Amino acid sequence: MFETAKTQTGTVIDADLRDYMLKVYNFMAGGLAVTALAAYICLNTPLLRLFFSVSPSGQISMSVISWLLLFAPFAMIFAFGWVLNRGSLQQVQGVFWGFSALMGISLTPVLVAYTGASVARIFLITAAMFGSMSIYGYTTKKDLSSIGSFVIMGVWGLIIASLVNIFFKSPGLSYAISVLTVLAFTVLTAYDTQKIRQMYMAGDMSDTLTRKAIAGALALYMDFINMFLALLHLFGERR
């Protein structure tokens, strides 16, 4: 009887965990959809010319507003941490959706440089890589904490190298950064998935679980976006 009760409890926990992970992926997919919609609207309406200066040849130049839009998503990431801990659930969701929309607008200068078919192909490749690594992170029994922490430190190094390369404009360094970025965020996808799963607690209130799900969705969203951009730089076909 004891073993039966234990098995039933485990089954309930597993079902609840699956529901929780499904909520994480739904938020992430919703964020990507909002990003894609915002980028599409910006690319196909006068909004593009409102935010960015477009030359007759199709070249986009950055204005003060566009530079603000470029860095606005990063500012919202820091705001998200504060809202997650102190704001209401509605505010947490609002910041997440707002961040997703701003990211779509800020990606416009990148997306306009590549063909639509190329963007779609790289998106599908990214989705396949992301899905495979997320499944691995969910199912593996190996603790990924140590390798995840090491890769996170490496990501900071990549960020510094990217900022330096803005001034040096080295094609070789840019290529190396893109390759390492793909590798880093491929590993982080598995690490973040495992961490999200470990954060689940059956006794959490619905409000707490939703906050955890949104925070987890944001982490996976950033893994996906960074992997996509790096792959696009490596294999995308320019217009």
N, C-alpha and C positions, 0 to 999 in steps of 0.2 A: 504493500500500500504506500509506504514511504517513497519507494522508487518511482511508482506511478505518479504520485503527486509532484515529485521532483521533475519528472519528465514533462508533465503538463505545464509546470511553471516555466521550464526552459523553453517550451514551445511558445508560450505566451510572450516571453521576453524576446524570442527570436522574431516573432511576428511584429511586435512593437518596434524592434530595432529596424526591421525592413521598412516599416512605415515611416520611421524617422529618416532613414537614408533616402527613401523615395522623396520625402519632403525637401531634403537638401538638394537633390538632383533637380527637382521641379523648380526650386528657386533659382538654381544656377541656369537651367535652360531658359527660364523666363528672363533672367538678366541678359543672356546672350541674345534673346529675341528682341528685347528692348534696344540693346546696342545696335543690332542689325537694322532695326526700323529707324532709329535716329540717324544712323549713317546713310541709309537709303534716302531719307527725306532731305538730309543736308546735301547729298550728291545730286538730287533730281529736282530741286526747287531753288528759288532765289536765295534761300538761306545760305547756300555755299558762298555766294558773293557777299552776303552780309558778314560772314565770319572770316572769309579768306579772299584775298585778291587773286583773281584768275586772269592770266594774260591770254591774248588771242591764240597762242600756241598750246594753251592748256596747262601751262606751268602755274603752280600755286605759290604765292608769296605770303609770308606770315605777317599779320598785323599785330598790334598790341593786344587787341581783343582775342585773336587766335592763339597768341602765346598764353594768355590767361586761361583760355579754354583747354589748352594743352596740359597745363599743370593743375587745373581745377579738380580732376578726378583724384590726383594724389593728395590734395588737401582734404578731399572728402573722405579718404581712407582714415585719416587721423580723426576727423569728425565722427566717423562711424564708430570708432572705439569708445568715444565719450558717450555717444547716444546709446550704444549697446548696453552700457552699464547704468546710465542714469535716465535715459529717455523712455517714453512709452513704446509699446510694441508697434503702434502705428508710425511713430517717428523713426524707429529702426527700419521698418519696411520702406518708408518714404525716402530715407537716405540711400538705401540699397537701390531702389528703382531710379532715383535721381542720379546716382553714381553711374549706373548702367547707361542712362541716356547721355550723360556728359561724355562718357567714354566713347560712345558711338560718334559724337560730334568731333571729338579730338582725334579720332582715327581717320577722319575724312581725308586729310592731306596724304596719308599713307595709302589708303585704298584707291584714291584717284590715280595713283601712279601705276597701278597694275590692271590688267584686263579682267573683266568680270568672270570669264571662264577660269582664269588662273586663281582668282580669289576663291571661287567655289571649290575648285579642286583641292587647294591647300586646306580649306576649311574641312573638307571630308577626311583628308589625311590626318589632320589634327584631331578630329573627332575619333578616328580609329585608334590613334596612339593614346589619346586621353582615356578612352574607354577601356583599353587593354590594361593600362597601368592602374586605373582606378579599381578595376576588378581584382588585380593582383594585390593592391593595398588592402582591399576589403577581406580577401580570403587568406592571405599569407599568415602563417603563425610566427614568422620571423619579426623581431622587434626592429623597426626602421628608425628608431629615435636617434641613434648615433649618426647614421648616414644622413638623416634629414637635417640635423643640426649642422653638420659639416657643409652640406650643400647650401644651406641658408647663408652661411658665412661667405661661401663662394659667390652667391648672388649679389651680395653687397660689393664684392670685388668687381663683378661684371657691371654693376651700376656706375661705379667710379670710373671704370675703363671706358664705358659708353660716354660719360660726360667729358672725359679727357679727349676722346676721339671726335667730339663735336668741333674742337679747335684744330686737331691734326688732320682730320679727314683721311685717315689711312684705310684704303680698301682691304688690305690684308688683315688689319686689326678688326675692322668691321665684320669681316667674314668669320674670323676666329670667335668673336663675341657671339655671333649668331649661332654657330655650332655649339658652343658651350652653353648658351641659353637654352637651346633645345634639350640638351642632355640634362641640365639642371632642373628644368621644370617638368621633364618627364619623370625624374626621380621624385620631385616634390609632389607630383600628382599622387603617387602611391603613398608617400609619407603623410600627406594631408588627409587622404582618405582613411588611412589607419587611425590617425589622430582624431578625426571626426567620429569614427566609430567608437573609439575609446572614451570620448567625452559623453557618450550617451549613458544616461542613468534612468532606469525604469521608474524611479520614484520622483523624477522631476515633474513639476507642474507643466501644464500645456504652454503657458506663457514662456517659461524657461526653455522648454524644448524648441519652441519656434525661434527664439533668439539664437540658440545654439545652431539650429538649422540654417538660419540666415548667415550667421558668421561663417559656418562651414561652406556654404554656397559661395560666399565672397572669396574665400581662399581658393576653392576649386576654379572659380571664374577667372581669377588672376592667373592661375596656372595655365588655363586654356588660352587666354588672350596672349600671354607672353610666348607660349609655344607656337601659336598661330603666327604671330608677327615675325618671329625668328625664322620659321619655315618659309613664310612669304618672302622674306629678304633673301633666303638662300635659293629658293626654287621658283619664285613667282616670275611671271612674264610681264615685263613693263610695256606700257602702251607705246 
